[in-house]
Amino acid sequence: MSRAGEGTAPFELAIEGFLGRGRVERGLSRNTLESYHRDLVRFASWCQAERGLEDPARVTREDVHGHLAGLLDAGLSGRSLARHRVSIRQFFKYLLEEGVIGEDPTLLVEGARPARPLPDVLSLSEVEALLGAPDPTDLPLGLRDAALLQLLYATGLRVSEVVSLPLEAVHLRAGYLRIRGKGGKERVVPLGERATTLLDTWLADGRTLLDPQQRSRTLFLGRTGRKMSRQNAWKRIVHWARVAGIRHAVTPHRLRHSFATHLLEGGADLRVVQVLLGHADISTTEIYTHVAQARLKEIHGRHHPRGR
């Protein structure tokens, strides 16, 4: 475990303080401390990448729920999920006692096996507004962002999969990507026409401006010509959501949820969606059927003369 020092990020400082008190005042074992450390570093990384939060004092109950839902989505066992929940709860209890926070965001998080919150999705009109926000003629970054957003929604890929995508995994003529996901499992994901066109233009007219000597082998690049980071991708999505006039939070995972839900609403088979998302267990994918049913019920209630 690293030692906190000057210039250390607020999350890391808080985690080190929590572990220090557990070691000195509570006499926790090395294994327990290492378990807390792993869980909290994972939680902090998720908060930074998915919510843009650098300070644990800004974490909300929705953030805690979102992280736990992501762990469930990743296929964690009930026992591992319960351990993560305990680690996060103990961490915020410590912050509350230290006066770092005024309210514990874990208080209303349910116990042993919480009901999984339904994922938030964008409406079709919001998706169209978001995808249309970047100007693909603005080279190279406008084109990059347009291709990035289109690819995320067209494939339902995790943002970590997109920013790590090597050039050799992109097969535009055949219209598919070869993805190596969690656990090293490989899957083939088809590309739509709009995503294929934008990616082709990005590779021909935009990417070469950032990496003229072709030193990088990843599809998406940052301003310096190096691999685009998850944090940068997240910030670009947030930026274009604001430009598009979308008032609520838009994250890479929300685009993934929207992809799955819109597929099911369009009549796609659940097992096809499972394969496209890279879920090991179809029970993980089934939550999207609940989202689709909830949205259909809402539409029925709003538009049907006997729906209210």
N, C-alpha and C positions, 0 to 999 in steps of 0.2 A: 504494500500500500504506500502511495506516495505521501510525502510530507507537504502540507500546505505552506505557502510562502507568499511573499509580497507579489501582488499582481495576479494571484490565483482567482479564478472565477468564483462568484458567489455560491454556486451549487457545490463546487468542490470544497470550498471552505466549510460549508455547512455539513457536508458529509464527513469531513475529517473531524470536525468538532463532535459530531454525533458518535463516531467510532471511538474517539478519544475518551469521551465520558463512559462509554460502554466498557472500555478496557480498564480504566482507572477506578471508576466509582462502582460499577456493577460487576466487575470481574468476569466479563463474558469470555468464553473460550475463543481461541484463535479461529476455529472452524466457523463459529457463529459470526464473528466479526467479518471474516472473509465472505460469508454468505450475504450478510447485510451489504457489504461493499459492492459485490457483484450486482445485486438487485438494484441498489440505489444509483450506481453508475449507469446501468441500463435505463433506469427511469429518467435520470438527468439527460442522457443522450436523446431519448425520445422527446422529452419536453423541448429541447433545443432544436431538434430537427423538424418535428411535426408542429410545434406551437411557437417556435421562436423565443422561448423563455430561457433566459440566462440566470434568473433569480428565483429560488424556491418560494420566496415570499409572494410571488405573483401566481402561483399555481392554484387552480380552482378545482372544485369537485368534479367538474366536467373533464378537466385534464386527467385526473386520476382515473376516472371511468374510461376515458379514451385509451389510456395506456394499458389498462387491464384488458379492455376489449381487443387491443392489438396483440397482446400476449396470447389470448384465447385464439385469435385468428392465426397466430403463428403455430398453433398446435400444442401449446404447453398443457401438461397434465393438470388435473384439479389440484393435486398436492403442490406442484410447483407454483401454480397461480396463487394458492393460499399463502405460500411462503412469501411471494412477492408482496402480497397485500399486507402481511404482517410487517415486513421490512419498511414499507412506505408509511404505514400507520405509526410505527415506533419513531420513525424519522420526524414526522410532523408533530408528534407528541413532544419530542425533544425541542423542536423549534418553538412550540407554543410555550413551553416551560421557560425557555431562554428569552422570551419576549420578542423573538424575531418576527413572529406572525401573531395576529390578533384573533384568528379564527382557524380552526383545524379543518382543512378541506376533505379529510378522510372520515369525518364524523358520520356522515350520511351514506358512506359507502357500505353496502350490505356485507354481511358476514360470510360464512363458509363458502357458499356457492351462490354468488349474487346473480340476479337476473341480468342477462346480458343486454345492454342498451342497444336499441335499434340504430344502425348506422345512419348518419345524416346524408342525404343525397341532394344533388342539384336538380332543378327542373330542366326540361329540355331547352327552354328559352334561356335559362341561365347558362347552360353549357354552350349554346350558340353564341351568346354574348361574350363569354370568356374566350372561346376559341377564335373569335373574330377581333379580339382586342389588340394583339400585336400586329404590326404592319410587316408582312414578309418581304416588302421591298426595302425595308430599313436594314441594310447590311452592315455587319453580319449578325448583330444581336437580336434585332427584331425577327429576322428569319429563323434564328436558332430557337427563340422562345415560341414562335408560332409552331414550329415542328415539334418542340418538346411538349407543349400542351396537347397538340393533336395526337401525339403518340400515347401520352398517358391515358387520355380518354378512349382512344380507339382500341387499346389493348388491355387496359386494366392492370398494367404492370405496377409493381411496387416502385417507389421512387428510387430505392437503392438498386433495383434491377436496371432501371433506365440509365442512371448516371454511370453504371458500371458496364454498360453494354459495349462489347468490343465490335469493331468494324466488321470482323469476319462473321459475326452472328447476324448481320443484316443482309437479307436476300431480297432485294427490291424487285428484281425481274420475276421471281417466283411469288412475291407478295407475302413473305413471312419473316418472322424473327425466330432465332433459336436461343431460348432463354435457359440459363442455368440458375435455378432458384435456390430456396432454402434446402440445406442438406445436400447440395450439389446435384439435385435432381434436375434433369433437362426436360424441357417441353417446347413444343412448337406453337407459336402464336401468330395467327394470320393478321395481315395488315389491310386496312381499308384503302380505297382509292385515294382519298384526300390525304391520309397520312403518308402513303407511298409517294405521292407527288411532292409533298412538302419535304420529306426526307431526301428525295432525289435532288431537289433544288438546294437544300442545305448542304449536301455533300459536294455538289458541283460549284455553288456560288458563294456559300457562306463559310463553311468549315475551313476551306483553304486559305481564307483571309486571316484566320486566327492561328493556323498552323501550316504555313506555306511549305515547310520542309517535311511535313507529314511525320513528325516525331512521335506524336501520340497515337495510340491505337484504339481510343475510346470514341464513341459516336459523338457525344456532346462535350463541348469544351467551354471553359471560362474565358474571361478576357485575356488572360496570359497565355492561352494556348494549351493549358494543361487540363486534365480531367475536371469536369464540372462537379462541384461538391453537392451533397444532398442539401446542405443549408442554402446554398446559392439557388438551387432549383426551387426550394420551398419559398424563398424570398421573391423569386420571379413570379411564381403562381399567385402569391398574395398581392403583388404589385398589379398584375393584370386583372385580378378579380376586382380590385378597387377601380381601375380604369373602366371596367365593364359595368360598374355600378352595382355590383353584388354586395349587399350590406352585411351578410353574415360571413362567418369564417369559411375560407376555402383552403383546403390542404390537399397534398398529394393523395392521401388515403381517401379523402372525400370524393375525388375523381374516380378512384378505384371502386368505391361503393356505388357511385353513379353508373359506371360502366356495367357492373353486374346487375343492378336493379333495372336499368333500362333494357338490358338484354332479356331478362325474364319477363318484363312487361310486354316486350315485343314477341314473346312466344318461344324463346330459346329453352332448350332442355336443361334441367338443373345440372346434369352430369357434364354437359358441354361447358357450362359456366365454371364448374368445379375444375375441369382440366385447364381452362384458360387462365383461371386465377392461380393455379398451382397449389390448390388445397389438397392435403393428404387425405383428409376425411370429409366426406360429403356433408356431415352434420355441421361443419363450419360454414359451408355454403348455404345451408338451409335458412339461415337468418335472413337472406335476401328475399326469400319467398314471403316472409312476414312483412318486410318493407313494401314489396310490391302489392300485397293484399291491403296493407294500410293505405297506400296511395290510391288504389282502385276504390276503396271504400270512401275516401275523401272526395274523389271525383264524382262518384255516384251521389253522395250526399249533397254536393254542390249543384249538380246539373239535372239530376232526375227529379221530376215533379213530385214523386212520392219518396224522395230520398231523405227527407228531413223529418 
